Amino acid sequence: MSEKKCNYIECPITRTADVIGGKWTLPIIFALIYETKRFKELERSIEGINTRMLVKELKQLEDNGLVIRKVYAEVPPRVEYSLTEKGKALRKVLIEMREWGNEYLLSPRL
C-alpha cells in the first residue's frame, strides 16, 4: 500500500495535533469530559496548571469550538465551562490514548 505525502495544511492528523496538542489541552478536555465545572473546580482538578495558563488555554479551546463558557448574571458572577459536541467527540480519542499509554508506556519493559 502506498502512502501519499501529507500536506501540512490539509493533513487532518497534523491539524488535529495543532488543536489538541498543547501541554494542558487534553487534561482540560479530560477534566470536562463528564461534567460542567466552574473555573476554580477545573483549576483544582488539573495538577500543576496555574491560573494564567488555564485562562489562556480555555480561551483557545473556546476559539477552537471545543469549550463553551457560560456566564451567569449573578453577584458574585458565576462562570461555568463545558465541552461542546465537538469537544465531547474527543472522548473516544482520549480513551484510546489512555489505553495505548497503559499498554505501552506503563507496562514493565522486557
Backbone bond lengths (Angstrom), bond angles and torsions (degrees), N, CA, C in turn:
res aa  C-N    CA-C-N  psi(-1)  N-CA   C-N-CA  omega(-1)  CA-C   N-CA-C  phi
1 M - - - 1.447 - - 1.525 108.46 -
2 S 1.305 116.99 126.07 1.452 119.56 179.84 1.523 109.38 -92.06
3 E 1.305 114.78 145.35 1.461 119.75 179.59 1.515 109.10 -110.43
4 K 1.312 115.16 139.36 1.451 120.13 177.00 1.521 108.83 -84.81
5 K 1.315 115.53 151.47 1.458 118.95 173.14 1.521 108.63 -66.54
6 C 1.294 114.95 144.04 1.458 120.21 -177.87 1.528 109.08 -97.25
7 N 1.322 116.33 113.59 1.454 121.80 175.31 1.529 107.66 -67.21
8 Y 1.322 116.86 126.65 1.468 121.35 -175.31 1.526 112.09 -51.38
9 I 1.301 117.62 -46.05 1.458 121.55 -175.24 1.528 111.21 -69.56
10 E 1.322 116.91 -34.24 1.459 120.74 -176.11 1.525 114.02 -97.12
11 C 1.309 118.60 -9.74 1.457 121.94 -175.10 1.537 110.78 -74.63
12 P 1.328 118.02 118.14 1.465 119.67 -178.67 1.525 113.53 -66.25
13 I 1.323 117.31 -30.74 1.469 119.87 178.45 1.521 110.39 -67.30
14 T 1.309 116.52 -46.46 1.465 121.12 179.66 1.521 111.21 -64.86
15 R 1.313 116.46 -42.27 1.469 119.97 179.95 1.524 110.95 -65.88
16 T 1.329 116.71 -38.80 1.468 120.39 177.10 1.522 110.23 -64.25
17 A 1.330 116.67 -44.13 1.466 120.61 178.89 1.533 110.75 -61.35
18 D 1.320 117.64 -35.48 1.465 120.64 176.88 1.530 111.20 -62.77
19 V 1.331 116.53 -36.88 1.466 120.88 -176.95 1.524 112.12 -79.85
20 I 1.333 117.63 -41.57 1.472 119.60 -174.17 1.522 113.65 -111.24
21 G 1.331 117.51 8.10 1.457 120.54 -172.66 1.517 116.37 -87.28
22 G 1.325 118.77 -0.91 1.454 120.47 179.35 1.521 111.74 -68.32
23 K 1.315 116.45 155.47 1.465 121.53 -177.45 1.527 112.67 -54.82
24 W 1.321 117.28 -39.18 1.461 121.13 -173.80 1.528 113.76 -102.68
25 T 1.320 117.45 -7.54 1.464 120.34 -174.75 1.519 112.71 -60.23
26 L 1.317 117.67 -53.88 1.464 120.21 -177.80 1.528 112.72 -66.21
27 P 1.338 119.89 -40.70 1.475 117.89 175.18 1.536 113.09 -60.29
28 I 1.332 117.36 -35.98 1.471 120.32 177.95 1.521 109.98 -67.52
29 I 1.327 116.45 -47.13 1.462 120.10 179.48 1.525 110.02 -61.06
30 F 1.321 117.06 -43.67 1.466 120.42 179.78 1.528 111.22 -62.55
31 A 1.327 116.99 -38.06 1.473 120.51 179.27 1.527 111.77 -66.03
32 L 1.323 117.15 -26.14 1.471 121.33 -178.90 1.521 113.28 -100.14
33 I 1.311 117.78 0.67 1.466 120.98 -170.87 1.540 112.57 -63.70
34 Y 1.318 117.91 -30.86 1.462 120.04 -176.29 1.521 114.37 -110.17
35 E 1.339 116.85 -16.85 1.461 118.00 -177.15 1.518 112.59 -156.80
36 T 1.318 114.15 156.49 1.457 122.73 173.32 1.524 107.79 -75.15
37 K 1.341 116.00 142.39 1.467 119.34 179.70 1.515 110.66 -135.98
38 R 1.324 113.94 149.59 1.457 120.40 171.10 1.519 107.67 -79.19
39 F 1.334 115.50 164.60 1.461 120.37 -173.88 1.526 112.35 -55.01
40 K 1.311 117.64 -51.45 1.472 120.65 -176.77 1.527 111.75 -65.64
41 E 1.328 117.62 -35.85 1.464 120.39 176.05 1.530 109.86 -61.61
42 L 1.312 114.76 -43.48 1.456 120.46 179.99 1.527 110.58 -65.05
43 E 1.322 115.92 -44.99 1.465 120.51 179.31 1.533 111.50 -60.27
44 R 1.330 116.82 -42.25 1.467 120.44 179.84 1.526 112.51 -69.42
45 S 1.327 117.00 -25.47 1.463 119.82 -176.73 1.530 113.75 -84.01
46 I 1.338 117.25 -7.03 1.463 120.95 -178.80 1.528 108.69 -118.62
47 E 1.302 115.10 101.42 1.465 120.63 -176.99 1.527 111.24 -64.57
48 G 1.340 115.60 129.72 1.453 121.24 173.61 1.514 116.00 94.61
49 I 1.321 118.39 -11.76 1.469 119.76 -179.59 1.519 109.39 -84.90
50 N 1.343 116.42 142.68 1.464 118.93 176.52 1.527 109.41 -102.71
51 T 1.307 116.31 166.66 1.463 122.66 -174.66 1.523 111.71 -58.31
52 R 1.315 117.16 -46.86 1.466 121.51 -177.95 1.525 111.11 -59.64
53 M 1.321 116.51 -44.30 1.460 120.94 -178.37 1.531 110.91 -68.78
54 L 1.324 117.20 -38.78 1.459 120.29 178.76 1.525 110.53 -63.55
55 V 1.324 117.25 -43.10 1.466 121.31 177.80 1.528 109.85 -59.37
56 K 1.319 116.09 -47.35 1.472 121.63 -178.91 1.525 111.14 -61.75
57 E 1.326 117.43 -47.25 1.462 121.69 -178.20 1.527 111.93 -66.75
58 L 1.326 117.21 -40.06 1.461 120.02 178.23 1.523 111.32 -63.46
59 K 1.324 116.61 -39.71 1.474 120.89 177.35 1.521 110.01 -62.07
60 Q 1.320 117.11 -43.84 1.461 121.36 179.56 1.536 110.79 -65.17
61 L 1.321 116.88 -42.49 1.468 120.76 177.79 1.531 111.14 -63.81
62 E 1.322 115.71 -36.41 1.465 120.18 176.92 1.536 109.67 -67.11
63 D 1.319 116.84 -44.15 1.471 121.35 178.38 1.532 111.93 -61.78
64 N 1.331 116.84 -32.81 1.463 121.72 179.68 1.530 112.77 -85.34
65 G 1.327 116.88 0.57 1.457 120.86 176.23 1.516 114.74 77.62
66 L 1.334 117.50 22.00 1.460 121.04 -179.75 1.521 113.00 -99.31
67 V 1.327 116.90 -24.31 1.465 122.25 -176.06 1.522 109.84 -128.46
68 I 1.325 114.91 143.23 1.467 122.46 173.77 1.522 107.77 -108.60
69 R 1.310 115.83 132.79 1.470 122.28 175.43 1.520 106.60 -108.62
70 K 1.329 115.87 118.06 1.459 120.54 -178.95 1.522 109.01 -113.54
71 V 1.340 115.68 121.61 1.458 122.32 -179.26 1.526 108.23 -105.78
72 Y 1.321 115.44 128.02 1.450 121.28 178.74 1.524 109.21 -99.13
73 A 1.314 116.64 136.50 1.463 122.01 179.94 1.518 109.55 -80.08
74 E 1.317 115.27 76.65 1.460 122.57 -179.65 1.517 108.87 -131.04
75 V 1.307 114.52 165.80 1.458 120.42 173.11 1.509 107.15 -121.76
76 P 1.334 119.21 118.27 1.465 126.70 -5.86 1.531 110.91 -69.81
77 P 1.336 116.25 157.89 1.467 119.41 -178.53 1.524 111.79 -61.96
78 R 1.318 114.81 143.66 1.458 120.79 178.27 1.525 107.43 -118.80
79 V 1.330 115.66 130.96 1.462 121.66 179.03 1.521 107.83 -125.13
80 E 1.320 115.77 131.26 1.461 121.15 178.23 1.521 109.92 -123.07
81 Y 1.326 114.12 148.00 1.460 121.18 179.38 1.520 108.95 -120.11
82 S 1.318 115.33 138.32 1.457 121.43 176.27 1.520 108.48 -146.97
83 L 1.325 115.34 166.02 1.453 120.33 179.17 1.522 110.38 -86.09
84 T 1.314 115.65 144.76 1.455 121.57 170.80 1.532 107.45 -77.67
85 E 1.316 117.58 175.71 1.467 120.27 175.15 1.532 109.69 -60.15
86 K 1.311 116.22 -37.78 1.470 121.29 177.46 1.526 110.23 -61.54
87 G 1.323 117.03 -42.11 1.457 121.07 177.72 1.521 112.57 -68.12
88 K 1.339 116.16 -40.27 1.462 120.70 179.10 1.526 111.65 -65.29
89 A 1.329 116.53 -27.66 1.461 120.74 179.08 1.527 111.85 -64.28
90 L 1.333 117.95 -16.93 1.469 121.86 178.28 1.525 112.64 -79.26
91 R 1.325 117.50 -5.90 1.473 121.03 -178.63 1.526 111.12 -55.05
92 K 1.329 116.86 -47.52 1.475 120.40 -179.74 1.523 111.13 -62.22
93 V 1.316 116.69 -38.78 1.466 121.07 178.65 1.525 110.13 -62.72
94 L 1.331 116.79 -44.76 1.467 121.04 179.87 1.525 111.53 -63.92
95 I 1.309 116.73 -41.44 1.469 120.25 178.78 1.518 110.15 -63.27
96 E 1.327 117.49 -43.55 1.468 121.06 177.78 1.527 111.21 -63.38
97 M 1.337 117.00 -40.56 1.462 120.28 178.67 1.526 110.75 -64.38
98 R 1.330 116.31 -40.47 1.465 120.41 178.24 1.528 110.80 -63.24
99 E 1.327 116.13 -44.75 1.466 119.64 179.17 1.528 111.34 -64.22
100 W 1.317 117.11 -41.85 1.462 120.85 177.80 1.534 110.04 -61.58
101 G 1.332 116.10 -45.71 1.459 120.50 179.40 1.516 112.52 -62.39
102 N 1.327 116.31 -41.39 1.467 120.00 177.46 1.522 111.33 -62.53
103 E 1.308 116.64 -40.43 1.462 120.13 -177.43 1.526 113.29 -76.41
104 Y 1.319 117.41 -41.84 1.462 120.21 -170.81 1.516 115.38 -105.27
105 L 1.308 117.54 -20.61 1.467 119.51 -177.67 1.518 113.64 -108.50
106 L 1.308 117.74 -26.80 1.464 120.43 -176.78 1.538 113.03 -102.75
107 S 1.330 116.57 -11.80 1.466 118.61 -179.08 1.524 109.22 -77.29
108 P 1.345 116.53 150.62 1.461 118.86 178.46 1.525 111.18 -64.51
109 R 1.317 115.00 141.25 1.461 120.30 179.96 1.526 109.79 -83.61
110 L 1.299 115.15 139.84 1.469 120.25 179.81 1.500 110.79 -89.12
